[in-house]
Amino acid sequence: MDGVHDMGGMHGFGAVPYEKDDPAFHHDWERRVWGLCQSTSLPDFVNLDYDRHNLERMPPAHYLSQSYFERWLYNLTTMLLAGDFVSLEEVEKGKAALAGVQGSAQENGRRDDAAGPESADPFAHEVYRRDVSAEAQFKIGDGVMTGSPGQSGHTRLPRYARRKSGQIHLHHGAHVLPDSNAANLGEAPTHLYTVAFTAQELWGEGASARDKVFLDIWECHLTAA
């Protein structure tokens, strides 16, 4: 994505805060949000990449001012609204409507379309590798150059690694292409590689000459160096 949400390598935010023995949750409401995100039924059009892209559509001012789990709650709420799983009135009141709920049968004044155990964490066990007939363009050890998508939609090529040279470290076969899958345009399986970059290539001569960064990058974002 091209926006404030792609924060990797951005300057001006100060040091990353460090808290010794940092707990997973600082407040009880954060536990509830995590539980909701793991167990709520989602619209059929939602996939892992759509989920990520939906968060990237969060207004920049809200994204920068809200906490981690506040962003999670925003993401879940907007997906449920987009799928007509809830109404804006229900969200504002914090209560499910007892009548006129589209697509949900009711019994004794209760909704009966709650998620079951099989719905928990729907993306955790997904397999994204696919078989394709196209041969891989690169092999381990090849030098490559990343492109610059310059698109408003989702992409897994981070901004700080665009137009940078690296070396193929691993080849993972073909995987679902997030750029296409996020927009529900099909899986478009594409060969996926782990590419090694020197820290100085990414951050300049001031970076350590000993360090490297390894990124998983799809073939459509690479050319031979």
C-alpha positions in Angstrom: 0.0 0.0 0.0 1.0 3.6 -0.5 0.1 5.5 2.7 0.8 6.1 6.3 -0.2 2.5 7.1 3.1 1.2 5.6 5.2 2.4 8.5 8.2 0.1 8.1 11.3 2.3 7.9 9.4 5.6 8.4 11.2 8.3 10.4 9.9 10.8 12.9 8.1 8.6 15.3 10.9 8.3 17.9 12.3 5.2 19.5 10.2 2.1 19.7 8.8 2.0 23.3 10.1 -1.0 25.3 8.3 -2.4 28.3 10.0 -5.1 30.3 7.7 -8.2 30.8 5.1 -6.4 28.5 1.8 -8.2 29.0 -0.3 -9.4 26.0 -3.2 -7.2 27.1 -3.1 -4.0 29.2 -6.9 -3.8 29.6 -9.8 -6.3 29.8 -11.4 -4.7 26.8 -8.4 -5.7 24.7 -8.9 -9.3 25.6 -12.5 -9.0 24.4 -11.5 -7.5 21.1 -9.0 -10.3 20.6 -11.6 -12.9 21.3 -14.1 -11.2 19.0 -11.6 -11.2 16.1 -10.8 -14.8 16.6 -14.3 -16.1 16.8 -16.7 -13.9 14.8 -18.2 -15.2 11.6 -17.1 -13.1 8.6 -18.6 -12.3 5.2 -17.8 -14.7 2.4 -15.8 -12.1 0.5 -13.3 -11.6 3.4 -10.0 -13.4 3.0 -6.6 -12.8 4.8 -5.5 -10.3 2.2 -8.8 -8.4 2.2 -8.6 -8.3 6.0 -5.2 -6.6 5.8 -6.3 -4.2 3.1 -9.4 -3.3 5.0 -7.2 -2.1 7.9 -5.1 -0.1 5.4 -8.2 1.8 4.4 -8.5 3.2 7.9 -8.4 7.0 7.8 -4.7 8.0 8.5 -5.5 10.3 11.4 -7.4 7.5 13.2 -4.7 5.0 12.3 -2.0 7.1 13.9 -3.9 8.1 17.0 -5.5 4.7 17.9 -3.9 1.8 19.8 -3.2 -1.6 18.4 -6.4 -3.2 19.6 -8.5 -0.2 18.7 -7.4 -0.8 15.1 -8.4 -4.4 15.4 -11.9 -3.4 16.5 -12.2 -0.9 13.7 -11.2 -3.5 11.2 -13.7 -6.1 12.5 -16.5 -3.6 12.7 -16.1 -2.2 9.2 -15.9 -5.8 7.7 -19.1 -6.8 9.5 -20.8 -3.6 8.3 -19.7 -4.2 4.7 -21.2 -7.7 4.8 -24.5 -6.5 6.3 -23.8 -8.8 9.3 -24.6 -5.8 11.6 -26.2 -2.5 11.1 -24.7 0.9 12.0 -27.5 1.3 14.6 -26.4 -2.0 16.3 -22.8 -0.9 16.4 -23.7 2.5 17.9 -26.0 0.9 20.5 -23.8 -2.1 21.2 -26.8 -4.4 21.1 -28.1 -6.8 18.5 -31.5 -5.9 16.9 -34.3 -8.3 18.0 -36.3 -7.9 14.9 -35.7 -7.4 11.2 -32.2 -8.8 11.2 -31.4 -9.7 7.6 -30.3 -13.3 7.1 -30.5 -14.4 10.7 -33.2 -16.6 12.1 -34.3 -16.0 15.6 -35.7 -18.0 18.5 -37.0 -16.7 21.8 -35.8 -13.2 20.9 -32.2 -14.4 20.3 -30.1 -14.5 17.2 -29.2 -18.1 16.3 -26.4 -17.4 13.8 -23.5 -17.2 16.3 -20.2 -18.5 15.2 -19.3 -22.1 16.1 -15.9 -23.6 17.2 -15.1 -24.4 13.5 -15.2 -20.6 12.7 -12.5 -19.6 15.2 -9.5 -18.0 13.6 -10.5 -18.7 10.0 -7.2 -17.9 8.4 -4.9 -19.8 10.9 -5.0 -23.1 9.0 -5.3 -21.8 5.4 -2.8 -23.1 2.9 -1.8 -20.5 0.3 0.6 -22.5 -1.8 -0.7 -23.4 -5.3 0.5 -25.6 -8.2 1.3 -23.6 -11.4 2.6 -24.6 -14.8 4.8 -21.5 -15.1 8.5 -22.0 -14.4 10.2 -19.9 -11.8 12.1 -17.0 -13.3 14.8 -17.0 -10.6 16.9 -19.4 -8.7 18.7 -19.3 -5.4 21.7 -17.0 -5.6 20.3 -14.8 -8.4 20.6 -11.0 -8.1 17.3 -9.2 -8.4 15.9 -5.7 -8.3 12.5 -4.8 -6.7 10.0 -2.7 -8.5 7.7 0.1 -7.3 4.0 -0.9 -7.6 2.7 2.7 -7.0 -0.8 1.3 -6.5 -3.6 2.4 -4.2 -4.5 -1.2 -3.4 -2.8 -3.8 -1.2 0.7 -5.0 -1.9 3.1 -7.1 0.2 6.1 -5.2 -1.1 7.0 -2.7 1.6 7.8 0.8 0.6 11.3 0.8 2.2 12.3 -2.1 -0.1 11.2 -0.7 -3.4 13.8 -0.1 -6.2 16.4 -2.0 -4.1 18.8 -4.8 -5.2 19.0 -8.1 -3.4 19.7 -11.8 -3.8 17.4 -14.8 -3.9 17.8 -16.7 -0.7 14.9 -19.2 -0.9 12.2 -20.2 -3.4 8.9 -21.2 -1.9 7.0 -22.3 -5.0 3.8 -20.4 -6.1 1.5 -18.8 -3.6 -1.7 -16.7 -3.7 -0.8 -13.2 -4.8 -2.0 -10.7 -2.1 -2.3 -7.8 -4.5 -5.0 -9.6 -6.4 -6.6 -11.6 -3.6 -7.2 -8.5 -1.4 -9.4 -6.9 -4.1 -11.3 -10.2 -4.7 -9.8 -10.4 -8.2 -8.8 -14.0 -7.9 -5.8 -15.7 -6.3 -3.4 -15.2 -9.3 -0.8 -17.6 -7.8 2.7 -16.4 -8.4 6.2 -17.7 -7.5 7.3 -16.5 -4.1 10.9 -15.9 -2.9 12.8 -14.9 0.2 15.1 -12.1 -0.9 18.1 -11.0 1.1 19.0 -7.3 1.3 22.0 -5.8 3.0 21.1 -3.2 5.6 23.1 -0.6 3.8 21.1 -1.2 0.6 17.9 -0.5 2.5 19.0 2.2 4.9 22.2 3.7 3.5 25.9 3.7 4.4 25.0 4.6 8.0 23.6 1.1 8.6 25.6 -1.9 9.8 27.7 -3.5 7.1 27.2 -6.9 8.8 23.3 -6.9 8.9 20.9 -8.3 6.4 17.1 -8.1 6.0 15.1 -11.1 4.5 11.8 -10.4 2.9 9.3 -12.6 1.1 8.6 -11.1 -2.3 6.4 -12.3 -5.1 7.9 -12.7 -8.6 5.8 -10.0 -10.2 7.7 -7.4 -8.1 11.2 -8.6 -9.1 13.4 -8.2 -12.2 16.9 -9.6 -12.8 19.6 -7.4 -11.5 
